[in-house]
Amino acid sequence: MKVVSPAGDFEITIKDAVVEKEFVILRGQMGVWDSKIYLRPSDLWLFISIFLRPSIIAFLLKLPFRILFRHSPSGRGT
């Protein structure tokens, strides 16, 4: 994943997700720093509502085909 901001562009790698009390915690690394993202239940509902948009659902449904045809031996689909 990539975060783009006025402070710069940062690569973030999510390595694990755990539940602690009322939080889902995404553990990962941003550059050389270990990081944790704490998601409250309301944050999770926000993400679900964002990902249920028709354009996102259409993208996710097309994704396996895009991956399949990008790696086709005929070279088409790039």
Backbone as XML, in Angstrom:
<?xml version="1.0"?>
<chain id="A" units="angstrom">
  <residue number="1" name="MET">
    <atom name="N" x="0.840" y="-1.172" z="0.000"/>
    <atom name="CA" x="0.000" y="0.000" z="0.000"/>
    <atom name="C" x="0.881" y="1.230" z="0.000"/>
  </residue>
  <residue number="2" name="LYS">
    <atom name="N" x="0.280" y="2.301" z="-0.419"/>
    <atom name="CA" x="1.051" y="3.530" z="-0.494"/>
    <atom name="C" x="0.223" y="4.677" z="0.091"/>
  </residue>
  <residue number="3" name="VAL">
    <atom name="N" x="0.849" y="5.488" z="0.904"/>
    <atom name="CA" x="0.234" y="6.701" z="1.428"/>
    <atom name="C" x="0.899" y="7.878" z="0.729"/>
  </residue>
  <residue number="4" name="VAL">
    <atom name="N" x="0.084" y="8.730" z="0.140"/>
    <atom name="CA" x="0.597" y="9.923" z="-0.533"/>
    <atom name="C" x="0.089" y="11.129" z="0.241"/>
  </residue>
  <residue number="5" name="SER">
    <atom name="N" x="0.997" y="11.983" z="0.670"/>
    <atom name="CA" x="0.620" y="13.163" z="1.440"/>
    <atom name="C" x="1.589" y="14.292" z="1.129"/>
  </residue>
  <residue number="6" name="PRO">
    <atom name="N" x="1.267" y="15.506" z="1.572"/>
    <atom name="CA" x="2.204" y="16.608" z="1.378"/>
    <atom name="C" x="3.554" y="16.355" z="2.059"/>
  </residue>
  <residue number="7" name="ALA">
    <atom name="N" x="3.560" y="15.517" z="3.085"/>
    <atom name="CA" x="4.816" y="15.207" z="3.776"/>
    <atom name="C" x="5.674" y="14.217" z="2.996"/>
  </residue>
  <residue number="8" name="GLY">
    <atom name="N" x="5.098" y="13.564" z="1.994"/>
    <atom name="CA" x="5.847" y="12.604" z="1.196"/>
    <atom name="C" x="5.032" y="11.370" z="0.875"/>
  </residue>
  <residue number="9" name="ASP">
    <atom name="N" x="5.627" y="10.479" z="0.122"/>
    <atom name="CA" x="5.002" y="9.204" z="-0.245"/>
    <atom name="C" x="5.634" y="8.110" z="0.602"/>
  </residue>
  <residue number="10" name="PHE">
    <atom name="N" x="4.793" y="7.272" z="1.199"/>
    <atom name="CA" x="5.273" y="6.241" z="2.108"/>
    <atom name="C" x="4.668" y="4.895" z="1.733"/>
  </residue>
  <residue number="11" name="GLU">
    <atom name="N" x="5.511" y="3.888" z="1.640"/>
    <atom name="CA" x="5.043" y="2.519" z="1.433"/>
    <atom name="C" x="4.705" y="1.928" z="2.802"/>
  </residue>
  <residue number="12" name="ILE">
    <atom name="N" x="3.553" y="1.281" z="2.872"/>
    <atom name="CA" x="3.139" y="0.605" z="4.101"/>
    <atom name="C" x="2.876" y="-0.850" z="3.752"/>
  </residue>
  <residue number="13" name="THR">
    <atom name="N" x="3.455" y="-1.761" z="4.520"/>
    <atom name="CA" x="3.223" y="-3.184" z="4.350"/>
    <atom name="C" x="2.474" y="-3.697" z="5.567"/>
  </residue>
  <residue number="14" name="ILE">
    <atom name="N" x="1.275" y="-4.228" z="5.349"/>
    <atom name="CA" x="0.492" y="-4.811" z="6.443"/>
    <atom name="C" x="0.903" y="-6.276" z="6.541"/>
  </residue>
  <residue number="15" name="LYS">
    <atom name="N" x="1.305" y="-6.684" z="7.749"/>
    <atom name="CA" x="1.804" y="-8.046" z="7.938"/>
    <atom name="C" x="0.867" y="-8.935" z="8.737"/>
  </residue>
  <residue number="16" name="ASP">
    <atom name="N" x="-0.036" y="-8.322" z="9.527"/>
    <atom name="CA" x="-0.869" y="-9.122" z="10.414"/>
    <atom name="C" x="-2.055" y="-8.281" z="10.877"/>
  </residue>
  <residue number="17" name="ALA">
    <atom name="N" x="-3.099" y="-8.945" z="11.309"/>
    <atom name="CA" x="-4.247" y="-8.283" z="11.928"/>
    <atom name="C" x="-4.624" y="-9.077" z="13.166"/>
  </residue>
  <residue number="18" name="VAL">
    <atom name="N" x="-4.839" y="-8.374" z="14.259"/>
    <atom name="CA" x="-5.231" y="-9.014" z="15.518"/>
    <atom name="C" x="-6.361" y="-8.209" z="16.141"/>
  </residue>
  <residue number="19" name="VAL">
    <atom name="N" x="-7.068" y="-8.844" z="17.074"/>
    <atom name="CA" x="-8.126" y="-8.170" z="17.825"/>
    <atom name="C" x="-7.643" y="-7.998" z="19.253"/>
  </residue>
  <residue number="20" name="GLU">
    <atom name="N" x="-7.712" y="-6.774" z="19.746"/>
    <atom name="CA" x="-7.391" y="-6.458" z="21.136"/>
    <atom name="C" x="-8.505" y="-5.606" z="21.696"/>
  </residue>
  <residue number="21" name="LYS">
    <atom name="N" x="-9.185" y="-6.138" z="22.703"/>
    <atom name="CA" x="-10.317" y="-5.438" z="23.309"/>
    <atom name="C" x="-11.298" y="-5.016" z="22.231"/>
  </residue>
  <residue number="22" name="GLU">
    <atom name="N" x="-11.545" y="-3.723" z="22.054"/>
    <atom name="CA" x="-12.527" y="-3.272" z="21.065"/>
    <atom name="C" x="-11.895" y="-2.813" z="19.755"/>
  </residue>
  <residue number="23" name="PHE">
    <atom name="N" x="-10.638" y="-3.155" z="19.518"/>
    <atom name="CA" x="-9.941" y="-2.714" z="18.321"/>
    <atom name="C" x="-9.523" y="-3.891" z="17.437"/>
  </residue>
  <residue number="24" name="VAL">
    <atom name="N" x="-9.551" y="-3.673" z="16.130"/>
    <atom name="CA" x="-8.838" y="-4.534" z="15.196"/>
    <atom name="C" x="-7.552" y="-3.779" z="14.907"/>
  </residue>
  <residue number="25" name="ILE">
    <atom name="N" x="-6.431" y="-4.432" z="15.106"/>
    <atom name="CA" x="-5.135" y="-3.781" z="14.937"/>
    <atom name="C" x="-4.440" y="-4.389" z="13.727"/>
  </residue>
  <residue number="26" name="LEU">
    <atom name="N" x="-4.082" y="-3.518" z="12.785"/>
    <atom name="CA" x="-3.299" y="-3.931" z="11.630"/>
    <atom name="C" x="-1.845" y="-3.638" z="11.956"/>
  </residue>
  <residue number="27" name="ARG">
    <atom name="N" x="-1.032" y="-4.676" z="11.963"/>
    <atom name="CA" x="0.392" y="-4.501" z="12.248"/>
    <atom name="C" x="1.168" y="-4.552" z="10.948"/>
  </residue>
  <residue number="28" name="GLY">
    <atom name="N" x="2.116" y="-3.662" z="10.837"/>
    <atom name="CA" x="2.891" y="-3.635" z="9.616"/>
    <atom name="C" x="4.139" y="-2.802" z="9.758"/>
  </residue>
  <residue number="29" name="GLN">
    <atom name="N" x="4.602" y="-2.345" z="8.626"/>
    <atom name="CA" x="5.833" y="-1.578" z="8.598"/>
    <atom name="C" x="5.690" y="-0.447" z="7.592"/>
  </residue>
  <residue number="30" name="MET">
    <atom name="N" x="6.107" y="0.750" z="7.999"/>
    <atom name="CA" x="6.147" y="1.904" z="7.116"/>
    <atom name="C" x="7.599" y="2.337" z="7.044"/>
  </residue>
  <residue number="31" name="GLY">
    <atom name="N" x="8.228" y="1.995" z="5.923"/>
    <atom name="CA" x="9.659" y="2.248" z="5.823"/>
    <atom name="C" x="10.399" y="1.378" z="6.826"/>
  </residue>
  <residue number="32" name="VAL">
    <atom name="N" x="11.197" y="1.996" z="7.677"/>
    <atom name="CA" x="11.947" y="1.244" z="8.685"/>
    <atom name="C" x="11.198" y="1.166" z="10.011"/>
  </residue>
  <residue number="33" name="TRP">
    <atom name="N" x="10.014" y="1.811" z="10.093"/>
    <atom name="CA" x="9.289" y="1.875" z="11.352"/>
    <atom name="C" x="8.197" y="0.824" z="11.418"/>
  </residue>
  <residue number="34" name="ASP">
    <atom name="N" x="8.143" y="0.114" z="12.543"/>
    <atom name="CA" x="6.999" y="-0.752" z="12.806"/>
    <atom name="C" x="5.796" y="0.147" z="13.050"/>
  </residue>
  <residue number="35" name="SER">
    <atom name="N" x="4.630" y="-0.300" z="12.621"/>
    <atom name="CA" x="3.441" y="0.522" z="12.795"/>
    <atom name="C" x="2.256" y="-0.328" z="13.191"/>
  </residue>
  <residue number="36" name="LYS">
    <atom name="N" x="1.298" y="0.315" z="13.842"/>
    <atom name="CA" x="0.030" y="-0.310" z="14.189"/>
    <atom name="C" x="-1.075" y="0.669" z="13.835"/>
  </residue>
  <residue number="37" name="ILE">
    <atom name="N" x="-2.092" y="0.157" z="13.180"/>
    <atom name="CA" x="-3.268" y="0.949" z="12.871"/>
    <atom name="C" x="-4.410" y="0.376" z="13.697"/>
  </residue>
  <residue number="38" name="TYR">
    <atom name="N" x="-4.989" y="1.206" z="14.550"/>
    <atom name="CA" x="-6.068" y="0.788" z="15.429"/>
    <atom name="C" x="-7.408" y="1.165" z="14.795"/>
  </residue>
  <residue number="39" name="LEU">
    <atom name="N" x="-8.230" y="0.164" z="14.538"/>
    <atom name="CA" x="-9.542" y="0.388" z="13.934"/>
    <atom name="C" x="-10.635" y="0.106" z="14.962"/>
  </residue>
  <residue number="40" name="ARG">
    <atom name="N" x="-11.461" y="1.114" z="15.216"/>
    <atom name="CA" x="-12.630" y="0.937" z="16.084"/>
    <atom name="C" x="-13.750" y="0.311" z="15.260"/>
  </residue>
  <residue number="41" name="PRO">
    <atom name="N" x="-14.778" y="-0.209" z="15.894"/>
    <atom name="CA" x="-15.907" y="-0.751" z="15.130"/>
    <atom name="C" x="-16.488" y="0.267" z="14.136"/>
  </residue>
  <residue number="42" name="SER">
    <atom name="N" x="-16.564" y="1.529" z="14.530"/>
    <atom name="CA" x="-17.092" y="2.543" z="13.613"/>
    <atom name="C" x="-16.184" y="2.716" z="12.402"/>
  </residue>
  <residue number="43" name="ASP">
    <atom name="N" x="-14.871" y="2.550" z="12.585"/>
    <atom name="CA" x="-13.935" y="2.615" z="11.455"/>
    <atom name="C" x="-14.178" y="1.454" z="10.498"/>
  </residue>
  <residue number="44" name="LEU">
    <atom name="N" x="-14.423" y="0.274" z="11.061"/>
    <atom name="CA" x="-14.680" y="-0.895" z="10.217"/>
    <atom name="C" x="-15.940" y="-0.700" z="9.394"/>
  </residue>
  <residue number="45" name="TRP">
    <atom name="N" x="-16.999" y="-0.168" z="10.012"/>
    <atom name="CA" x="-18.235" y="0.090" z="9.273"/>
    <atom name="C" x="-18.014" y="1.122" z="8.188"/>
  </residue>
  <residue number="46" name="LEU">
    <atom name="N" x="-17.161" y="2.108" z="8.449"/>
    <atom name="CA" x="-16.828" y="3.093" z="7.419"/>
    <atom name="C" x="-16.150" y="2.416" z="6.232"/>
  </residue>
  <residue number="47" name="PHE">
    <atom name="N" x="-15.173" y="1.550" z="6.497"/>
    <atom name="CA" x="-14.491" y="0.840" z="5.408"/>
    <atom name="C" x="-15.463" y="-0.045" z="4.637"/>
  </residue>
  <residue number="48" name="ILE">
    <atom name="N" x="-16.336" y="-0.729" z="5.340"/>
    <atom name="CA" x="-17.311" y="-1.583" z="4.656"/>
    <atom name="C" x="-18.207" y="-0.744" z="3.757"/>
  </residue>
  <residue number="49" name="SER">
    <atom name="N" x="-18.678" y="0.395" z="4.257"/>
    <atom name="CA" x="-19.561" y="1.238" z="3.443"/>
    <atom name="C" x="-18.818" y="1.794" z="2.228"/>
  </residue>
  <residue number="50" name="ILE">
    <atom name="N" x="-17.542" y="2.096" z="2.383"/>
    <atom name="CA" x="-16.750" y="2.589" z="1.252"/>
    <atom name="C" x="-16.566" y="1.490" z="0.211"/>
  </residue>
  <residue number="51" name="PHE">
    <atom name="N" x="-16.277" y="0.266" z="0.658"/>
    <atom name="CA" x="-16.019" y="-0.832" z="-0.272"/>
    <atom name="C" x="-17.281" y="-1.405" z="-0.892"/>
  </residue>
  <residue number="52" name="LEU">
    <atom name="N" x="-18.449" y="-1.030" z="-0.390"/>
    <atom name="CA" x="-19.694" y="-1.512" z="-0.984"/>
    <atom name="C" x="-20.204" y="-0.606" z="-2.103"/>
  </residue>
  <residue number="53" name="ARG">
    <atom name="N" x="-19.426" y="0.371" z="-2.493"/>
    <atom name="CA" x="-19.814" y="1.232" z="-3.609"/>
    <atom name="C" x="-19.751" y="0.434" z="-4.910"/>
  </residue>
  <residue number="54" name="PRO">
    <atom name="N" x="-20.689" y="0.717" z="-5.826"/>
    <atom name="CA" x="-20.732" y="-0.057" z="-7.076"/>
    <atom name="C" x="-19.417" y="-0.071" z="-7.848"/>
  </residue>
  <residue number="55" name="SER">
    <atom name="N" x="-18.709" y="1.046" z="-7.912"/>
    <atom name="CA" x="-17.463" y="1.062" z="-8.684"/>
    <atom name="C" x="-16.394" y="0.174" z="-8.049"/>
  </residue>
  <residue number="56" name="ILE">
    <atom name="N" x="-16.361" y="0.105" z="-6.731"/>
    <atom name="CA" x="-15.385" y="-0.742" z="-6.046"/>
    <atom name="C" x="-15.755" y="-2.216" z="-6.230"/>
  </residue>
  <residue number="57" name="ILE">
    <atom name="N" x="-17.037" y="-2.530" z="-6.102"/>
    <atom name="CA" x="-17.478" y="-3.919" z="-6.299"/>
    <atom name="C" x="-17.161" y="-4.371" z="-7.725"/>
  </residue>
  <residue number="58" name="ALA">
    <atom name="N" x="-17.418" y="-3.503" z="-8.710"/>
    <atom name="CA" x="-17.116" y="-3.851" z="-10.108"/>
    <atom name="C" x="-15.620" y="-4.098" z="-10.285"/>
  </residue>
  <residue number="59" name="PHE">
    <atom name="N" x="-14.786" y="-3.249" z="-9.695"/>
    <atom name="CA" x="-13.335" y="-3.426" z="-9.780"/>
    <atom name="C" x="-12.923" y="-4.761" z="-9.166"/>
  </residue>
  <residue number="60" name="LEU">
    <atom name="N" x="-13.460" y="-5.089" z="-7.992"/>
    <atom name="CA" x="-13.097" y="-6.338" z="-7.314"/>
    <atom name="C" x="-13.558" y="-7.557" z="-8.102"/>
  </residue>
  <residue number="61" name="LEU">
    <atom name="N" x="-14.721" y="-7.465" z="-8.765"/>
    <atom name="CA" x="-15.195" y="-8.584" z="-9.578"/>
    <atom name="C" x="-14.343" y="-8.784" z="-10.826"/>
  </residue>
  <residue number="62" name="LYS">
    <atom name="N" x="-13.808" y="-7.699" z="-11.394"/>
    <atom name="CA" x="-12.971" y="-7.790" z="-12.581"/>
    <atom name="C" x="-11.535" y="-8.189" z="-12.257"/>
  </residue>
  <residue number="63" name="LEU">
    <atom name="N" x="-11.120" y="-8.004" z="-11.036"/>
    <atom name="CA" x="-9.725" y="-8.196" z="-10.658"/>
    <atom name="C" x="-9.166" y="-9.579" z="-11.000"/>
  </residue>
  <residue number="64" name="PRO">
    <atom name="N" x="-9.858" y="-10.679" z="-10.706"/>
    <atom name="CA" x="-9.286" y="-11.993" z="-11.070"/>
    <atom name="C" x="-9.031" y="-12.125" z="-12.571"/>
  </residue>
  <residue number="65" name="PHE">
    <atom name="N" x="-9.926" y="-11.567" z="-13.389"/>
    <atom name="CA" x="-9.749" y="-11.645" z="-14.840"/>
    <atom name="C" x="-8.584" y="-10.780" z="-15.300"/>
  </residue>
  <residue number="66" name="ARG">
    <atom name="N" x="-8.440" y="-9.612" z="-14.696"/>
    <atom name="CA" x="-7.315" y="-8.742" z="-15.040"/>
    <atom name="C" x="-5.993" y="-9.427" z="-14.710"/>
  </residue>
  <residue number="67" name="ILE">
    <atom name="N" x="-5.942" y="-10.081" z="-13.562"/>
    <atom name="CA" x="-4.723" y="-10.790" z="-13.165"/>
    <atom name="C" x="-4.480" y="-11.978" z="-14.090"/>
  </residue>
  <residue number="68" name="LEU">
    <atom name="N" x="-5.518" y="-12.734" z="-14.375"/>
    <atom name="CA" x="-5.402" y="-13.914" z="-15.225"/>
    <atom name="C" x="-4.911" y="-13.550" z="-16.617"/>
  </residue>
  <residue number="69" name="PHE">
    <atom name="N" x="-5.507" y="-12.535" z="-17.223"/>
    <atom name="CA" x="-5.147" y="-12.189" z="-18.597"/>
    <atom name="C" x="-3.869" y="-11.370" z="-18.688"/>
  </residue>
  <residue number="70" name="ARG">
    <atom name="N" x="-3.455" y="-10.714" z="-17.637"/>
    <atom name="CA" x="-2.185" y="-9.989" z="-17.646"/>
    <atom name="C" x="-1.029" y="-10.966" z="-17.739"/>
  </residue>
  <residue number="71" name="HIS">
    <atom name="N" x="-1.191" y="-12.149" z="-17.162"/>
    <atom name="CA" x="-0.119" y="-13.148" z="-17.129"/>
    <atom name="C" x="-0.323" y="-14.228" z="-18.192"/>
  </residue>
  <residue number="72" name="SER">
    <atom name="N" x="-1.152" y="-13.931" z="-19.198"/>
    <atom name="CA" x="-1.405" y="-14.942" z="-20.227"/>
    <atom name="C" x="-0.166" y="-15.134" z="-21.110"/>
  </residue>
  <residue number="73" name="PRO">
    <atom name="N" x="0.081" y="-16.343" z="-21.582"/>
    <atom name="CA" x="1.269" y="-16.622" z="-22.400"/>
    <atom name="C" x="1.225" y="-15.910" z="-23.750"/>
  </residue>
  <residue number="74" name="SER">
    <atom name="N" x="0.041" y="-15.528" z="-24.222"/>
    <atom name="CA" x="-0.034" y="-14.888" z="-25.544"/>
    <atom name="C" x="0.490" y="-13.464" z="-25.505"/>
  </residue>
  <residue number="75" name="GLY">
    <atom name="N" x="0.617" y="-12.890" z="-24.318"/>
    <atom name="CA" x="1.139" y="-11.538" z="-24.211"/>
    <atom name="C" x="0.066" y="-10.473" z="-24.347"/>
  </residue>
  <residue number="76" name="ARG">
    <atom name="N" x="-1.155" y="-10.910" z="-24.659"/>
    <atom name="CA" x="-2.249" y="-9.940" z="-24.757"/>
    <atom name="C" x="-2.723" y="-9.606" z="-23.358"/>
  </residue>
  <residue number="77" name="GLY">
    <atom name="N" x="-3.382" y="-8.464" z="-23.202"/>
    <atom name="CA" x="-3.944" y="-8.102" z="-21.925"/>
    <atom name="C" x="-3.033" y="-7.246" z="-21.072"/>
  </residue>
  <residue number="78" name="THR">
    <atom name="N" x="-1.955" y="-6.725" z="-21.610"/>
    <atom name="CA" x="-1.101" y="-5.842" z="-20.827"/>
    <atom name="C" x="-1.483" y="-4.407" z="-21.016"/>
  </residue>
</chain>
